[in-house]
Structure formats: structure tokens, C-alpha cells
Amino acid sequence: MKLSKLLLLSYFFIGTFTINAQSENSQSEIQLITETLMDYIDGTANGEPDKLRRAFHPDFNLYTISNDSLWIRSGKEYVSNVKEGKKSNRIGRIISIDFEKDAAMAKAEIVIPNWRIFTDYFLLLKYEGSWKIVQKSYTYRPFPKKEDKN
């Protein structure tokens, strides 16, 4: 029992040290990942398919559950549904980013007022000098309705 507690304590200490020991380059990598995610958020909100193409790997796919079954859409299909200059009523924000070397995961929330709130989970990879979204999984919940105060 003592050995397991010691190992657990050591694990947490080393894990904390690893997190705190990230290089100065960490902030610039977070900024680059943020820029990629904002290309996605802004591209869908403002009708800018070129921003989406810049954010996504060419073989990007989207995954969700529909009627208790896995539904997969290609990124090309997704981008083709975004019409140049056609703004949508989407409000996005990045909730979290975690990365190690050339792999990252991120979480974002997309609010479409009076309809749905989407939670997006992204896998990103850095190759050829830039971060690309290679996969997006998402779910949603209804937008809360205002209660009448009669």
C-alpha cells in the first residue's frame, strides 16, 4: 500500500513538473493552434470557405451520433455547405487546448441562438509547419428557452 501511494505521489509530482517545464515555445504553439481554430470558427460564422480549407487537413472528417448511430461526414462536404459571404448566426469560443509536440486536442462551443449549442472536440496535427484539424467530433443540446414571467 505504501509503495502504491509513493508511486502515485511521484506520478503527480513528475506530471506537475512536466507541465511547468514546457518551453517558451509553448505559448507560440498555443497561439498557432488558436489561429487554426479561429479560422474554423470565423470561416463558418462569416461564410469564408477558404478559412475552413486553411484550418482543415484535406482528409478531415466530422463525427457525431444521429439516431443512436455513428454519422460521418467528409470535410469536403462540410466546406461545400459554407457559402462565400453568407454569414450565419453562430457565436464560437475556444474552451480548451492541450498539445504535446505535434499533436493537439481542443474543445470549442458554438452557440446558435434560439436553436442549439454545439460542443466540438478537435484533433489537430502539426505538419509542414502548420496546425491542421484532422478530426472533429461534436454533440449538441437545445438552446435554453426563456421562461415566461406571467
N, C-alpha and C positions, 0 to 999 in steps of 0.2 A: 504494500500500500504506500509506504514512504517513497519507494522508487518511482511509482507512477505519479505521485504528487510532485516530486522533484523534476521528473521529465516534463510534466505539464507546465510547471513554473518556468523551466528552461525554455520550452517552446514559446511561451508568451513573451519572455524576455527577448529571445532572439527575433521573434516576429516583430516586436516593437522596435528593436534596433534596426532591422531591415527596412521598415517603413521610414524611420527617421534618417536612415543613411542614404536615401536616394540622392542622386547627383543634382547639381544645379540645373542640369538639362531637363529635369522633371517638369518644371514649370513651362518650359517652351514646348515640351511634348503635349502637356495638358492643353496648352493654347492651340496647338495644331489639331488635336482631336476635337476641341471645341469648335474650331473653324469648320471642320468637316461636318459636324453635327448641325451647325448653324446653316450650312449650305442645304442640308436636308430640310430643316425647319423653315427657312426663308423660301427655299425653292417651292415647297408645297403651298405655303401661305400666299406667295406673291405670283404664282404662275410662272416659275422660272425653271423649265426642264433642264437647261444647261447646268444650273447649280446642282440639280439632282444627279446628273451624269457625272459631275465632278466629284460628288460625295460617294457615289456607289461604285463598287467593283463591277465590271461588265457582266459577271455571272451572279450578281446579287439576287437573292430570293427573299420573299416575305413569308412568314409562317404564322398561322393563327388557328383557332378552333372554331368551326362552324357546324352547328347541329351535331356536336359531340364527335366530329371527325376533323382530322388534320387537313387544313386547306393551305396549299402552297401556290403562290403567285410569283411569276418571274419579275425581276426588276425592270426589264424592258417593257412589260405590260403596264407596270405601275407608272413608270415615267411617261408612257404614251397617254395616260389618262390626265396628265397635268398639261393644261393648255396654256401656251405662251401668253402672258399678260392677264390671264384670268385669275384674279385674286379670290381666295377662299376665306371663310370666316374661321381661320384656325389660329390659335394662340399657343405657341410652344415654349417650353422651358426645359433646360437640361437639369436633371436631378442629381446624377452622379456619374463619375468617370473613374475607372480603375484601369491601370495599364502596367505591363511588365515588358520591357524591351520593345518588341514589335507586335504585341498583341494587346488588345484593349476590349473592355466591355463598358457599356454606358446605358443609362436609363434616362428617358425623357417622358414628359407628359404633354399631350396635345389636347387642348380644350377646344371643342366646337360648341359654342354657347347654344343652349336650348336643344341640344341633341345628345352628344356623347363626350366622355373624357377618355382618351386613349392613353394607355401606358405602353411605351415602346422600349424594347430591350434590344440593344445592338451589339454585334460582334464586329470589331474593326481590326484590320491588319495594316501594318506599315510596310510598304514595299515600293521600290523605285522612288524613294524619298518622300512619299506622302501617305497619309492615312486614308483608308477606304473602308466604307461599310460593306461587309461581305454577307451579313445576315441581319434581318430584323424579325423579331418575334413580337407580337403585340396582343393586347386584350383591351377591352373597353367596358365601361359602365355607363349607365344613363346619366345625363346631366341632371343635377338636382332641380326639381321643380320648386318654384316659390309657392309657399303655402298662403292661402287666402287668409286675411286677418279680419274677417267679417264679424 
